[in-house]
């Protein structure tokens, strides 16, 4: 049965605690799932820009952080990032205020797309460890990057 925290900071997954080098007892989180398999290739349905965003994220994410189980979250982030870029280009090349058929000025629909995608990306970056604040909770020993199991034996 999954437990819910009423308030306070989100519980940090054990694999992040291991990356941070924090002391923890395996018995205290014996039921926590441990995802396996590193993320590599982008989904087949991605367009060229989304694939580029995916590859950039995989290349620059903290080592050992993103697993196959994280694919849906990373997929949503990549699509949102691509839509955010598209809206930014549209706004850079056009007006932020447009007129309806009857002459009423309204905000460009691209402003809403831009704002919505920014909100989506903001909610996903902390889940993925992509924000400056979320990275402060992760510490990676550079020597462990050659051997992903080295931190267990140090």
N, CA and C atoms as a LAMMPS dump frame, in Angstrom:
ITEM: TIMESTEP
0
ITEM: NUMBER OF ATOMS
462
ITEM: BOX BOUNDS ff ff ff
-5.0000000000000000e+02 5.0000000000000000e+02
-5.0000000000000000e+02 5.0000000000000000e+02
-5.0000000000000000e+02 5.0000000000000000e+02
ITEM: ATOMS id mol type element x y z
1 1 1 N 0.846 -1.18 0
2 1 2 C 0 0 0
3 1 3 C 0.889 1.241 0
4 2 1 N 0.599 2.162 -0.871
5 2 2 C 1.4 3.374 -0.974
6 2 3 C 1.033 4.331 0.149
7 3 1 N 2.034 4.947 0.713
8 3 2 C 1.792 5.919 1.771
9 3 3 C 1.721 7.317 1.203
10 4 1 N 0.974 8.166 1.851
11 4 2 C 0.849 9.555 1.431
12 4 3 C 1.42 10.445 2.514
13 5 1 N 2.142 11.458 2.082
14 5 2 C 2.658 12.442 3.018
15 5 3 C 1.669 13.594 3.041
16 6 1 N 1.248 13.968 4.228
17 6 2 C 0.246 15.019 4.362
18 6 3 C 0.795 16.374 3.92
19 7 1 N 2.018 16.692 4.304
20 7 2 C 2.598 17.978 3.94
21 7 3 C 4.106 17.879 4.028
22 8 1 N 4.747 18.971 3.689
23 8 2 C 6.193 19.005 3.771
24 8 3 C 6.852 18.662 2.454
25 9 1 N 8.15 18.485 2.525
26 9 2 C 8.941 18.212 1.341
27 9 3 C 8.672 16.829 0.793
28 10 1 N 8.759 16.68 -0.524
29 10 2 C 8.576 15.378 -1.153
30 10 3 C 9.685 14.447 -0.701
31 11 1 N 9.328 13.177 -0.498
32 11 2 C 10.334 12.18 -0.151
33 11 3 C 11.266 11.99 -1.334
34 12 1 N 12.548 11.903 -1.062
35 12 2 C 13.541 11.703 -2.099
36 12 3 C 13.684 10.221 -2.371
37 13 1 N 13.603 9.796 -3.652
38 13 2 C 13.771 8.377 -3.955
39 13 3 C 15.138 7.87 -3.498
40 14 1 N 15.201 6.599 -3.149
41 14 2 C 16.438 6.016 -2.642
42 14 3 C 17.582 6.155 -3.628
43 15 1 N 17.331 5.97 -4.928
44 15 2 C 18.442 6.064 -5.88
45 15 3 C 19.047 7.466 -5.885
46 16 1 N 18.26 8.496 -5.573
47 16 2 C 18.831 9.835 -5.452
48 16 3 C 19.626 9.969 -4.165
49 17 1 N 19.16 9.316 -3.104
50 17 2 C 19.914 9.337 -1.85
51 17 3 C 21.265 8.646 -2.037
52 18 1 N 21.281 7.56 -2.811
53 18 2 C 22.543 6.864 -3.088
54 18 3 C 23.464 7.782 -3.872
55 19 1 N 22.922 8.454 -4.894
56 19 2 C 23.736 9.374 -5.675
57 19 3 C 24.286 10.51 -4.82
58 20 1 N 23.498 10.937 -3.832
59 20 2 C 23.928 12.001 -2.937
60 20 3 C 24.948 11.516 -1.911
61 21 1 N 25.057 10.218 -1.743
62 21 2 C 25.967 9.678 -0.742
63 21 3 C 25.394 9.754 0.66
64 22 1 N 24.09 9.906 0.783
65 22 2 C 23.458 9.978 2.098
66 22 3 C 23.387 8.599 2.722
67 23 1 N 23.48 8.569 4.033
68 23 2 C 23.294 7.311 4.748
69 23 3 C 21.814 6.986 4.8
70 24 1 N 21.498 5.784 4.504
71 24 2 C 20.122 5.329 4.601
72 24 3 C 20.156 3.834 4.845
73 25 1 N 19.058 3.324 5.35
74 25 2 C 18.943 1.889 5.569
75 25 3 C 18.018 1.305 4.524
76 26 1 N 18.465 0.262 3.859
77 26 2 C 17.633 -0.382 2.847
78 26 3 C 16.328 -0.881 3.466
79 27 1 N 16.375 -1.251 4.737
80 27 2 C 15.161 -1.758 5.369
81 27 3 C 14.109 -0.667 5.507
82 28 1 N 14.542 0.6 5.589
83 28 2 C 13.566 1.671 5.757
84 28 3 C 12.773 1.916 4.473
85 29 1 N 13.29 1.458 3.344
86 29 2 C 12.595 1.627 2.075
87 29 3 C 12.587 0.32 1.294
88 30 1 N 12.373 -0.753 2.006
89 30 2 C 12.433 -2.07 1.389
90 30 3 C 11.418 -2.236 0.269
91 31 1 N 10.284 -1.556 0.342
92 31 2 C 9.256 -1.71 -0.674
93 31 3 C 9.367 -0.728 -1.831
94 32 1 N 10.357 0.155 -1.791
95 32 2 C 10.484 1.152 -2.854
96 32 3 C 10.958 0.5 -4.147
97 33 1 N 10.241 0.743 -5.254
98 33 2 C 10.678 0.172 -6.521
99 33 3 C 12.006 0.781 -6.968
100 34 1 N 12.856 -0.027 -7.555
101 34 2 C 14.134 0.433 -8.074
102 34 3 C 14.111 0.28 -9.593
103 35 1 N 13.848 1.356 -10.318
104 35 2 C 13.778 1.246 -11.766
105 35 3 C 15.13 0.859 -12.362
106 36 1 N 15.08 0.149 -13.469
107 36 2 C 16.3 -0.278 -14.144
108 36 3 C 16.254 0.175 -15.595
109 37 1 N 17.352 0.033 -16.263
110 37 2 C 17.443 0.34 -17.687
111 37 3 C 17.551 1.829 -17.956
112 38 1 N 18.676 2.242 -18.489
113 38 2 C 18.877 3.646 -18.807
114 38 3 C 18.07 4.047 -20.037
115 39 1 N 17.611 5.281 -20.04
116 39 2 C 16.938 5.824 -21.218
117 39 3 C 17.992 6.134 -22.275
118 40 1 N 17.662 5.834 -23.521
119 40 2 C 18.602 6.107 -24.606
120 40 3 C 17.907 6.757 -25.786
121 41 1 N 17.232 5.955 -26.594
122 41 2 C 16.639 6.432 -27.841
123 41 3 C 15.301 7.133 -27.6
124 42 1 N 15.03 8.201 -28.36
125 42 2 C 13.74 8.883 -28.234
126 42 3 C 12.618 8.028 -28.809
127 43 1 N 11.386 8.301 -28.409
128 43 2 C 10.244 7.567 -28.954
129 43 3 C 10.155 7.729 -30.475
130 44 1 N 9.622 6.722 -31.142
131 44 2 C 9.518 6.715 -32.602
132 44 3 C 8.609 7.822 -33.14
133 45 1 N 7.621 8.231 -32.36
134 45 2 C 6.658 9.222 -32.842
135 45 3 C 7.155 10.663 -32.749
136 46 1 N 8.345 10.876 -32.216
137 46 2 C 8.887 12.231 -32.089
138 46 3 C 9.273 12.802 -33.451
139 47 1 N 9.074 14.12 -33.591
140 47 2 C 9.582 14.793 -34.784
141 47 3 C 11.064 15.118 -34.554
142 48 1 N 11.696 15.714 -35.55
143 48 2 C 13.141 15.962 -35.478
144 48 3 C 13.515 16.867 -34.293
145 49 1 N 12.75 17.919 -34.053
146 49 2 C 13.059 18.847 -32.948
147 49 3 C 12.907 18.153 -31.602
148 50 1 N 11.833 17.377 -31.433
149 50 2 C 11.615 16.656 -30.179
150 50 3 C 12.739 15.643 -29.938
151 51 1 N 13.205 14.986 -31.001
152 51 2 C 14.33 14.057 -30.875
153 51 3 C 15.583 14.787 -30.415
154 52 1 N 15.796 15.984 -30.954
155 52 2 C 16.955 16.779 -30.55
156 52 3 C 16.895 17.164 -29.077
157 53 1 N 15.722 17.537 -28.61
158 53 2 C 15.537 17.885 -27.2
159 53 3 C 15.771 16.663 -26.325
160 54 1 N 15.229 15.516 -26.726
161 54 2 C 15.429 14.259 -25.998
162 54 3 C 16.926 13.942 -25.887
163 55 1 N 17.617 13.958 -27.015
164 55 2 C 19.043 13.62 -27.018
165 55 3 C 19.853 14.577 -26.16
166 56 1 N 19.502 15.856 -26.19
167 56 2 C 20.172 16.84 -25.35
168 56 3 C 19.949 16.525 -23.864
169 57 1 N 18.703 16.194 -23.52
170 57 2 C 18.373 15.877 -22.126
171 57 3 C 19.126 14.632 -21.653
172 58 1 N 19.143 13.587 -22.484
173 58 2 C 19.841 12.354 -22.111
174 58 3 C 21.333 12.623 -21.926
175 59 1 N 21.901 13.403 -22.836
176 59 2 C 23.342 13.688 -22.785
177 59 3 C 23.731 14.533 -21.568
178 60 1 N 22.84 15.44 -21.159
179 60 2 C 23.197 16.39 -20.107
180 60 3 C 22.562 16.111 -18.747
181 61 1 N 21.695 15.116 -18.644
182 61 2 C 21.092 14.775 -17.348
183 61 3 C 22.157 14.177 -16.433
184 62 1 N 21.994 14.322 -15.127
185 62 2 C 22.946 13.704 -14.208
186 62 3 C 23.071 12.198 -14.48
187 63 1 N 24.286 11.728 -14.469
188 63 2 C 24.589 10.335 -14.777
189 63 3 C 23.78 9.379 -13.895
190 64 1 N 23.164 8.398 -14.539
191 64 2 C 22.441 7.362 -13.807
192 64 3 C 21.076 7.768 -13.301
193 65 1 N 20.625 8.96 -13.64
194 65 2 C 19.365 9.457 -13.083
195 65 3 C 18.139 8.962 -13.836
196 66 1 N 18.153 9.059 -15.159
197 66 2 C 16.964 8.747 -15.953
198 66 3 C 16.918 7.268 -16.321
199 67 1 N 15.819 6.643 -15.968
200 67 2 C 15.62 5.214 -16.235
201 67 3 C 14.437 5.043 -17.179
202 68 1 N 14.279 3.844 -17.701
203 68 2 C 13.194 3.569 -18.652
204 68 3 C 11.828 3.915 -18.073
205 69 1 N 11.665 3.752 -16.786
206 69 2 C 10.399 4.087 -16.144
207 69 3 C 10.09 5.584 -16.243
208 70 1 N 11.11 6.399 -16.443
209 70 2 C 10.948 7.851 -16.538
210 70 3 C 10.596 8.314 -17.952
211 71 1 N 10.437 7.384 -18.886
212 71 2 C 10.226 7.75 -20.285
213 71 3 C 9.017 8.656 -20.473
214 72 1 N 7.913 8.368 -19.836
215 72 2 C 6.7 9.179 -20.028
216 72 3 C 6.903 10.613 -19.552
217 73 1 N 7.586 10.78 -18.43
218 73 2 C 7.818 12.123 -17.902
219 73 3 C 8.759 12.889 -18.828
220 74 1 N 9.82 12.233 -19.276
221 74 2 C 10.754 12.892 -20.182
222 74 3 C 10.083 13.178 -21.529
223 75 1 N 9.241 12.275 -21.996
224 75 2 C 8.506 12.492 -23.246
225 75 3 C 7.645 13.75 -23.137
226 76 1 N 6.893 13.868 -22.049
227 76 2 C 6.041 15.046 -21.845
228 76 3 C 6.877 16.315 -21.792
229 77 1 N 8.032 16.255 -21.13
230 77 2 C 8.91 17.422 -21.035
231 77 3 C 9.429 17.824 -22.411
232 78 1 N 9.84 16.86 -23.217
233 78 2 C 10.375 17.15 -24.554
234 78 3 C 9.308 17.778 -25.456
235 79 1 N 8.112 17.23 -25.439
236 79 2 C 7.02 17.771 -26.254
237 79 3 C 6.685 19.184 -25.79
238 80 1 N 6.632 19.38 -24.487
239 80 2 C 6.331 20.697 -23.937
240 80 3 C 7.414 21.708 -24.313
241 81 1 N 8.668 21.298 -24.241
242 81 2 C 9.786 22.172 -24.614
243 81 3 C 9.686 22.557 -26.088
244 82 1 N 9.373 21.599 -26.959
245 82 2 C 9.245 21.881 -28.387
246 82 3 C 8.087 22.845 -28.657
247 83 1 N 6.951 22.641 -27.997
248 83 2 C 5.806 23.548 -28.164
249 83 3 C 6.122 24.949 -27.633
250 84 1 N 6.856 25.012 -26.542
251 84 2 C 7.26 26.295 -25.969
252 84 3 C 8.144 27.049 -26.966
253 85 1 N 9.077 26.336 -27.586
254 85 2 C 9.941 26.967 -28.594
255 85 3 C 9.124 27.454 -29.788
256 86 1 N 8.177 26.633 -30.238
257 86 2 C 7.331 27.009 -31.378
258 86 3 C 6.524 28.263 -31.061
259 87 1 N 5.967 28.33 -29.866
260 87 2 C 5.187 29.508 -29.463
261 87 3 C 6.084 30.738 -29.357
262 88 1 N 7.299 30.56 -28.865
263 88 2 C 8.235 31.682 -28.75
264 88 3 C 8.575 32.24 -30.125
265 89 1 N 8.856 31.356 -31.077
266 89 2 C 9.166 31.793 -32.444
267 89 3 C 7.964 32.519 -33.046
268 90 1 N 6.775 31.967 -32.861
269 90 2 C 5.57 32.595 -33.403
270 90 3 C 5.366 33.989 -32.813
271 91 1 N 5.603 34.134 -31.518
272 91 2 C 5.438 35.45 -30.885
273 91 3 C 6.541 36.415 -31.295
274 92 1 N 7.749 35.891 -31.502
275 92 2 C 8.838 36.758 -31.959
276 92 3 C 8.592 37.279 -33.368
277 93 1 N 7.866 36.526 -34.166
278 93 2 C 7.612 36.896 -35.555
279 93 3 C 6.233 37.494 -35.783
280 94 1 N 5.466 37.665 -34.745
281 94 2 C 4.118 38.2 -34.906
282 94 3 C 3.701 39.017 -33.706
283 95 1 N 2.509 39.558 -33.758
284 95 2 C 2.042 40.416 -32.658
285 95 3 C 1.564 39.6 -31.446
286 96 1 N 1.652 40.213 -30.281
287 96 2 C 1.112 39.575 -29.081
288 96 3 C -0.367 39.903 -28.917
289 97 1 N -0.796 40.97 -29.582
290 97 2 C -2.209 41.352 -29.594
291 97 3 C -2.691 41.28 -31.044
292 98 1 N -3.799 40.573 -31.244
293 98 2 C -4.379 40.472 -32.586
294 98 3 C -5.817 40.972 -32.529
295 99 1 N -6.404 41.19 -33.676
296 99 2 C -7.797 41.652 -33.735
297 99 3 C -8.665 40.542 -34.297
298 100 1 N -9.827 40.384 -33.679
299 100 2 C -10.794 39.403 -34.157
300 100 3 C -11.438 39.928 -35.435
301 101 1 N -12.298 39.121 -36.035
302 101 2 C -12.98 39.51 -37.27
303 101 3 C -13.786 40.792 -37.097
304 102 1 N -14.304 41.033 -35.892
305 102 2 C -15.095 42.257 -35.67
306 102 3 C -14.248 43.41 -35.134
307 103 1 N -12.916 43.215 -35.082
308 103 2 C -12.018 44.3 -34.686
309 103 3 C -11.667 44.366 -33.214
310 104 1 N -12.137 43.421 -32.413
311 104 2 C -11.829 43.421 -30.985
312 104 3 C -10.396 42.914 -30.766
313 105 1 N -9.581 43.687 -30.039
314 105 2 C -8.213 43.212 -29.789
315 105 3 C -8.214 42.109 -28.722
316 106 1 N -7.453 41.055 -29.01
317 106 2 C -7.298 39.945 -28.053
318 106 3 C -5.828 39.524 -28.012
319 107 1 N -5.5 38.844 -26.976
320 107 2 C -4.15 38.303 -26.828
321 107 3 C -3.948 37.188 -27.848
322 108 1 N -2.764 37.119 -28.418
323 108 2 C -2.457 36.061 -29.374
324 108 3 C -2.601 34.702 -28.688
325 109 1 N -3.18 33.731 -29.366
326 109 2 C -3.277 32.39 -28.785
327 109 3 C -1.91 31.801 -28.438
328 110 1 N -0.865 32.268 -29.101
329 110 2 C 0.48 31.766 -28.816
330 110 3 C 0.94 32.126 -27.399
331 111 1 N 0.434 33.233 -26.848
332 111 2 C 0.786 33.605 -25.47
333 111 3 C 0.273 32.532 -24.511
334 112 1 N -0.952 32.056 -24.735
335 112 2 C -1.507 30.994 -23.9
336 112 3 C -0.733 29.702 -24.036
337 113 1 N -0.329 29.351 -25.265
338 113 2 C 0.472 28.141 -25.488
339 113 3 C 1.797 28.271 -24.749
340 114 1 N 2.447 29.418 -24.904
341 114 2 C 3.737 29.656 -24.248
342 114 3 C 3.625 29.522 -22.734
343 115 1 N 2.614 30.17 -22.15
344 115 2 C 2.436 30.128 -20.697
345 115 3 C 2.103 28.726 -20.196
346 116 1 N 1.251 28.023 -20.908
347 116 2 C 0.85 26.666 -20.491
348 116 3 C 2.033 25.708 -20.55
349 117 1 N 2.811 25.791 -21.607
350 117 2 C 3.968 24.894 -21.727
351 117 3 C 5.023 25.228 -20.662
352 118 1 N 5.171 26.504 -20.333
353 118 2 C 6.095 26.888 -19.27
354 118 3 C 5.663 26.276 -17.937
355 119 1 N 4.356 26.264 -17.673
356 119 2 C 3.853 25.668 -16.426
357 119 3 C 4.093 24.154 -16.417
358 120 1 N 3.847 23.512 -17.542
359 120 2 C 4.064 22.065 -17.63
360 120 3 C 5.539 21.747 -17.429
361 121 1 N 6.412 22.465 -18.122
362 121 2 C 7.851 22.212 -17.983
363 121 3 C 8.312 22.463 -16.551
364 122 1 N 7.778 23.507 -15.933
365 122 2 C 8.171 23.82 -14.545
366 122 3 C 7.815 22.673 -13.601
367 123 1 N 6.664 22.051 -13.829
368 123 2 C 6.274 20.949 -12.952
369 123 3 C 7.101 19.69 -13.219
370 124 1 N 7.588 19.524 -14.445
371 124 2 C 8.333 18.316 -14.785
372 124 3 C 9.828 18.414 -14.481
373 125 1 N 10.395 19.612 -14.507
374 125 2 C 11.839 19.718 -14.315
375 125 3 C 12.278 19.249 -12.94
376 126 1 N 11.474 19.486 -11.918
377 126 2 C 11.89 19.018 -10.592
378 126 3 C 11.782 17.505 -10.494
379 127 1 N 10.822 16.918 -11.208
380 127 2 C 10.701 15.464 -11.221
381 127 3 C 11.898 14.825 -11.916
382 128 1 N 12.439 15.513 -12.905
383 128 2 C 13.542 14.964 -13.689
384 128 3 C 14.916 15.378 -13.172
385 129 1 N 14.975 16.29 -12.219
386 129 2 C 16.263 16.766 -11.713
387 129 3 C 16.896 17.778 -12.65
388 130 1 N 16.074 18.505 -13.428
389 130 2 C 16.58 19.432 -14.432
390 130 3 C 16.643 20.88 -13.968
391 131 1 N 16.131 21.187 -12.796
392 131 2 C 16.15 22.578 -12.343
393 131 3 C 17.321 22.804 -11.4
394 132 1 N 17.778 24.05 -11.278
395 132 2 C 18.86 24.332 -10.332
396 132 3 C 18.529 23.893 -8.906
397 133 1 N 17.279 24.096 -8.485
398 133 2 C 16.891 23.707 -7.126
399 133 3 C 16.898 22.19 -6.962
400 134 1 N 16.399 21.459 -7.956
401 134 2 C 16.367 20.004 -7.824
402 134 3 C 17.767 19.407 -7.917
403 135 1 N 18.663 20.067 -8.657
404 135 2 C 20.046 19.559 -8.741
405 135 3 C 20.797 19.71 -7.43
406 136 1 N 20.369 20.648 -6.587
407 136 2 C 21.067 20.801 -5.305
408 136 3 C 20.85 19.593 -4.407
409 137 1 N 19.831 18.789 -4.707
410 137 2 C 19.56 17.592 -3.912
411 137 3 C 20.306 16.373 -4.443
412 138 1 N 21.06 16.545 -5.542
413 138 2 C 21.765 15.426 -6.146
414 138 3 C 23.257 15.735 -6.153
415 139 1 N 24.05 14.807 -5.683
416 139 2 C 25.493 14.937 -5.721
417 139 3 C 26.06 13.661 -6.327
418 140 1 N 26.818 13.827 -7.383
419 140 2 C 27.324 12.66 -8.099
420 140 3 C 28.834 12.658 -8.036
421 141 1 N 29.403 11.545 -7.612
422 141 2 C 30.847 11.379 -7.579
423 141 3 C 31.303 11.11 -9.004
424 142 1 N 32.11 12.006 -9.566
425 142 2 C 32.544 11.878 -10.951
426 142 3 C 33.306 10.58 -11.201
427 143 1 N 33.995 10.036 -10.188
428 143 2 C 34.72 8.782 -10.359
429 143 3 C 33.776 7.611 -10.589
430 144 1 N 32.538 7.713 -10.105
431 144 2 C 31.574 6.623 -10.237
432 144 3 C 30.969 6.548 -11.637
433 145 1 N 31.199 7.545 -12.487
434 145 2 C 30.554 7.554 -13.79
435 145 3 C 31.045 6.425 -14.687
436 146 1 N 32.277 5.967 -14.508
437 146 2 C 32.767 4.862 -15.323
438 146 3 C 32.165 3.537 -14.89
439 147 1 N 31.891 3.401 -13.607
440 147 2 C 31.32 2.169 -13.071
441 147 3 C 30.093 2.523 -12.252
442 148 1 N 28.885 2.273 -12.795
443 148 2 C 27.675 2.68 -12.085
444 148 3 C 27.497 2.011 -10.72
445 149 1 N 28.198 0.939 -10.441
446 149 2 C 28.073 0.259 -9.157
447 149 3 C 29.184 0.634 -8.179
448 150 1 N 30.088 1.512 -8.607
449 150 2 C 31.242 1.839 -7.765
450 150 3 C 30.847 2.452 -6.426
451 151 1 N 29.763 3.222 -6.384
452 151 2 C 29.365 3.868 -5.124
453 151 3 C 28.956 2.856 -4.063
454 152 1 N 28.602 1.639 -4.455
455 152 2 C 28.244 0.616 -3.459
456 152 3 C 29.483 0.055 -2.76
457 153 1 N 30.64 0.197 -3.389
458 153 2 C 31.842 -0.436 -2.865
459 153 3 C 32.836 0.559 -2.303
460 154 1 N 32.532 1.847 -2.365
461 154 2 C 33.441 2.876 -1.819
462 154 3 C 33.244 3.031 -0.338
